[in-house]
Amino acid sequence: MAKSGRYSADRKKFENLTAATKTVEVHDCGTLFFIDATNDITITMPAIANAGNGWWCEFHLGTAVASGKSVVISLAAADGNTDANLIEAADSGSKVSASNSDLTLAAACPIGSKVVYECINGKYFIHTTA
């Protein structure tokens, strides 16, 4: 049986988000972002054309979204203000809403909620668990 060295470990990058804004970059592919949702936060995704097929990242709520606060994940300006580039693959009810290229996590989203963005065939597919 072959030895499994450190080179094959499934180590992921992660970043804590505490600032009011975050611009996700192409080099953030594969990053797990942990969101402190005690205050409003706006996150902007990289342009779809720059990200390319196979690009992905995950957002996890490290704290529940505070009352009267929200987390908004927006597409880059280059991708337009349209739902056509944003496809929600799972219905999370009233806790998550997608509109005009924005995904909003409202105060009903509990700690541990997760959003996965995957760039496939020129669109962002979103998988949510809230």
C-alpha positions as CSV (number, residue, x, y, z in Angstrom):
1,M,0.0,0.0,0.0
2,A,1.4,3.4,-1.0
3,K,2.1,6.0,1.6
4,S,0.0,9.1,1.5
5,G,2.2,12.2,2.0
6,R,1.4,15.7,2.9
7,Y,1.2,16.6,-0.8
8,S,-2.2,14.9,-1.1
9,A,-3.8,16.5,2.0
10,D,-7.0,18.3,1.4
11,R,-6.0,21.6,2.9
12,K,-8.1,24.6,2.0
13,K,-7.5,28.3,2.3
14,F,-9.7,30.2,4.7
15,E,-10.2,33.9,5.5
16,N,-12.3,35.5,8.3
17,L,-14.4,38.4,7.0
18,T,-15.1,41.1,9.6
19,A,-14.8,44.3,7.5
20,A,-17.9,46.0,6.0
21,T,-16.8,45.2,2.5
22,K,-14.8,42.4,0.8
23,T,-13.9,42.1,-2.9
24,V,-13.2,38.5,-3.7
25,E,-10.4,38.1,-6.2
26,V,-9.7,35.4,-8.8
27,H,-6.8,34.1,-6.6
28,D,-9.3,33.4,-3.9
29,C,-10.5,30.3,-5.8
30,G,-11.1,27.5,-3.3
31,T,-11.2,29.7,-0.3
32,L,-13.6,29.2,2.6
33,F,-14.7,32.5,3.9
34,F,-16.0,32.7,7.5
35,I,-18.4,35.7,8.0
36,D,-18.8,37.7,11.2
37,A,-22.4,38.8,10.5
38,T,-22.9,40.9,13.6
39,N,-22.8,44.0,11.3
40,D,-23.8,44.5,7.6
41,I,-21.3,43.2,5.1
42,T,-21.2,43.5,1.3
43,I,-19.1,41.0,-0.7
44,T,-18.3,41.5,-4.4
45,M,-17.5,38.4,-6.5
46,P,-14.9,38.4,-9.3
47,A,-16.1,38.9,-12.9
48,I,-17.3,35.7,-14.4
49,A,-15.0,36.0,-17.4
50,N,-12.0,36.4,-15.1
51,A,-13.0,33.6,-12.8
52,G,-13.5,31.1,-15.5
53,N,-15.0,27.6,-15.5
54,G,-14.3,25.6,-12.3
55,W,-13.7,28.7,-10.1
56,W,-15.4,28.3,-6.7
57,C,-15.5,29.5,-3.1
58,E,-17.6,29.0,0.0
59,F,-19.1,31.4,2.5
60,H,-19.9,30.2,6.1
61,L,-21.7,32.2,8.7
62,G,-19.4,32.1,11.8
63,T,-22.1,34.1,13.6
64,A,-25.8,34.3,13.0
65,V,-26.9,37.3,11.0
66,A,-27.8,39.9,13.7
67,S,-31.2,41.5,13.9
68,G,-31.7,44.2,11.3
69,K,-28.4,43.3,9.6
70,S,-27.7,41.4,6.3
71,V,-24.9,39.9,4.3
72,V,-25.1,40.8,0.6
73,I,-23.0,39.0,-2.0
74,S,-23.0,40.8,-5.3
75,L,-21.7,40.0,-8.8
76,A,-19.0,42.2,-10.3
77,A,-20.2,45.3,-12.2
78,A,-18.8,43.7,-15.4
79,D,-21.5,41.0,-15.1
80,G,-24.4,43.4,-15.0
81,N,-27.2,43.9,-12.7
82,T,-29.2,40.8,-13.8
83,D,-30.4,37.5,-12.4
84,A,-29.4,35.8,-15.6
85,N,-25.8,35.3,-14.4
86,L,-26.9,34.0,-10.9
87,I,-28.6,30.7,-10.6
88,E,-29.7,29.5,-7.2
89,A,-29.6,25.7,-7.1
90,A,-31.4,25.3,-3.8
91,D,-34.3,27.0,-2.3
92,S,-33.6,28.2,1.2
93,G,-37.0,29.9,1.8
94,S,-37.2,33.4,3.2
95,K,-33.7,33.2,4.8
96,V,-31.9,33.8,1.4
97,S,-33.0,35.8,-1.5
98,A,-31.6,36.4,-4.9
99,S,-32.4,39.6,-6.8
100,N,-30.7,41.8,-9.5
101,S,-27.4,39.8,-9.2
102,D,-27.4,40.1,-5.4
103,L,-27.7,37.2,-2.9
104,T,-28.9,38.4,0.5
105,L,-28.6,36.5,3.7
106,A,-31.1,38.0,6.1
107,A,-31.4,38.1,9.9
108,A,-33.1,34.7,9.9
109,C,-29.9,32.9,8.7
110,P,-28.4,31.0,11.6
111,I,-24.8,30.3,12.5
112,G,-23.4,27.6,10.2
113,S,-25.4,28.6,7.1
114,K,-23.3,28.1,4.0
115,V,-23.3,29.5,0.4
116,V,-21.2,27.9,-2.3
117,Y,-20.5,29.8,-5.6
118,E,-19.3,27.8,-8.6
119,C,-18.5,29.3,-12.0
120,I,-19.8,26.9,-14.7
121,N,-20.4,27.7,-18.4
122,G,-20.3,31.5,-17.9
123,K,-22.6,31.7,-14.9
124,Y,-22.4,31.5,-11.1
125,F,-24.3,28.6,-9.7
126,I,-25.2,29.0,-6.0
127,H,-25.8,26.2,-3.5
128,T,-27.2,27.4,-0.2
129,T,-27.9,25.8,3.1
130,A,-29.5,28.0,5.7
